[in-house]
Amino acid sequence: MLRKVLLFTAGMGVGVFVYLRARNYVRTKMPQAVTDTVNRTQERVRGSLFEFAEEARAAMAEREQELRDTLGLTDEQQFPTEDFESRPARHAR
């Protein structure tokens, strides 16, 4: 009798485990779940790209300020371009 109860309990436990695993598998493979996963991934990537763009802009502004300080330019002055504009193109044909 005890053996039948143990086997019945073990069978129920295995059945519940398989049911829960199958339900979880179906939920994650449904189109809505896949769509949600893609949307979450897209938002993470988008946030990372915006963060990268902000860091790049800050680094460019910092580097530009370093160049201005090195060349002794004020904020109103532009970088000297007359040297580059007066030269003929190297590969002009």
Rosetta blueprint (number, residue, H / E / L):
1 M L
2 L H
3 R H
4 K H
5 V H
6 L H
7 L H
8 F H
9 T H
10 A H
11 G H
12 M H
13 G H
14 V H
15 G H
16 V H
17 F H
18 V H
19 Y H
20 L H
21 R H
22 A H
23 R H
24 N H
25 Y H
26 V H
27 R H
28 T H
29 K H
30 M L
31 P H
32 Q H
33 A H
34 V H
35 T H
36 D H
37 T H
38 V H
39 N H
40 R H
41 T H
42 Q H
43 E H
44 R H
45 V H
46 R H
47 G H
48 S H
49 L H
50 F H
51 E H
52 F H
53 A H
54 E H
55 E H
56 A H
57 R H
58 A H
59 A H
60 M H
61 A H
62 E H
63 R H
64 E H
65 Q H
66 E H
67 L H
68 R H
69 D H
70 T H
71 L H
72 G L
73 L L
74 T L
75 D L
76 E L
77 Q L
78 Q L
79 F L
80 P L
81 T L
82 E H
83 D H
84 F H
85 E H
86 S H
87 R L
88 P L
89 A L
90 R L
91 H L
92 A L
93 R L
